[in-house]
Amino acid sequence: MGTWRLVSYDVEVRSTGERFPAMGEHPAGYTIFSPEGRVWFMLAGDGRQPGDSDREMAQLLETLIAYTGRYRIEGDDWVTAVDVAWNPAWVGTEQRRQFVLDGDRLQVLTPWRVMPNWADEGETRSIITFERVAEG
């Protein structure tokens, strides 16, 4: 539980093991786990600038991930029943992520899948690293 600050967001290519910073070198974001069983998850890409045109505003969605819902822990998986999301297709779904907790560092791994952004790479997974925010 608690508040976690984003450190990095990498994508790993299954066939080669190559990793690249999907949202730039310095993305921003947090995830917050409440004692009542709700999680908030928001990530924003590095270097985002305000958009003026419809096209620029639409492109901003490509560097944003945001959702909330009730969560549960199943072994090494964190499962969120999404009830609000930046992408309406996620509402009503369960998002399952593996996690590794090592002291004040939380690493989150998505399942292997073919993502539209990197379809030419084949199967990829996201590796998202957070650090615990000190309370106080």
C-alpha positions in Angstrom: 0.0 0.0 0.0 1.0 3.6 -0.1 2.2 6.0 -2.8 4.8 5.1 -5.4 6.7 7.4 -7.8 7.5 6.3 -11.3 11.2 5.8 -12.0 11.2 4.2 -15.5 8.9 2.7 -18.1 10.6 0.3 -20.5 9.3 -2.1 -23.1 11.0 -5.4 -23.6 10.9 -7.3 -27.0 10.3 -11.0 -26.3 12.2 -12.3 -29.4 15.4 -10.3 -28.8 15.4 -9.2 -25.2 15.9 -5.6 -26.4 14.6 -2.9 -24.0 13.7 0.7 -24.9 12.2 3.6 -22.9 8.6 3.6 -24.2 7.7 7.0 -22.7 11.1 8.7 -23.0 14.0 8.8 -20.6 12.2 10.7 -17.8 8.5 9.8 -17.7 6.4 11.0 -14.8 3.8 9.3 -12.8 2.5 7.7 -9.6 0.5 4.8 -8.4 -1.4 4.9 -5.1 -2.8 1.9 -3.3 -5.4 2.8 -0.6 -6.0 0.7 2.5 -9.6 0.4 1.3 -8.5 -1.6 -1.8 -8.5 1.0 -4.6 -5.5 1.8 -6.8 -4.9 4.9 -8.9 -2.4 4.6 -11.7 -1.2 7.5 -13.9 1.8 7.7 -16.2 2.8 10.5 -18.6 5.6 10.5 -21.2 8.7 12.6 -21.1 8.6 16.0 -22.9 4.8 16.3 -23.2 3.8 19.8 -24.5 0.3 21.3 -24.6 -1.5 20.7 -27.8 -3.5 23.3 -29.8 -5.0 21.3 -32.7 -7.3 18.3 -32.5 -4.4 16.2 -33.9 -1.9 17.4 -31.2 -4.5 16.8 -28.5 -5.2 13.3 -29.8 -1.4 12.5 -29.9 -1.2 13.4 -26.2 -3.2 10.3 -25.4 -0.4 8.2 -26.8 1.9 9.3 -23.9 -0.7 8.9 -21.1 -1.9 5.9 -19.1 -4.4 6.5 -16.4 -6.9 4.3 -14.6 -8.4 3.4 -11.3 -10.4 0.6 -9.7 -10.6 -2.0 -6.9 -7.5 -4.1 -6.7 -6.6 -7.4 -5.2 -3.3 -9.4 -4.8 -3.1 -13.0 -6.1 0.3 -14.4 -5.4 2.7 -12.3 -7.4 -0.1 -10.7 -9.4 -1.8 -7.4 -8.9 -5.3 -7.4 -10.5 -7.3 -4.2 -11.0 -11.0 -4.3 -11.8 -11.0 -1.1 -13.8 -14.0 1.3 -13.3 -12.5 4.5 -14.8 -9.8 4.8 -17.4 -8.2 7.1 -20.0 -9.1 4.4 -22.5 -12.8 3.5 -22.3 -12.0 0.0 -23.6 -10.4 -0.8 -20.2 -13.5 0.0 -18.2 -15.1 -3.2 -17.0 -12.0 -5.2 -17.6 -9.5 -6.7 -15.2 -5.9 -5.7 -15.7 -3.4 -8.2 -14.4 0.2 -7.3 -13.7 3.0 -9.3 -12.2 4.9 -7.4 -9.5 8.2 -7.7 -7.6 8.6 -5.8 -4.4 12.1 -5.2 -3.2 12.3 -2.9 -0.2 11.2 0.6 -1.5 11.3 -0.5 -5.1 8.2 -1.9 -7.0 8.6 -3.4 -10.4 5.5 -4.1 -12.4 5.4 -6.3 -15.5 2.6 -6.6 -18.0 1.7 -9.8 -19.7 3.5 -10.5 -23.1 1.3 -9.2 -25.9 1.4 -7.5 -29.3 0.9 -3.8 -28.8 -0.4 -1.6 -31.6 2.4 0.9 -31.0 5.1 -1.7 -31.6 3.3 -4.4 -33.6 6.3 -4.8 -35.8 8.3 -6.0 -32.8 6.0 -8.9 -32.1 5.3 -9.7 -28.5 6.4 -7.2 -26.0 5.8 -6.4 -22.3 6.1 -3.3 -20.2 8.5 -3.1 -17.3 7.5 -0.3 -15.0 9.6 0.6 -12.0 8.4 2.7 -9.0 10.0 3.9 -5.8 8.0 4.3 -2.5 7.3 7.9 -1.6 8.3 8.6 2.0 5.4 9.4 4.2 5.5 12.6 6.1 
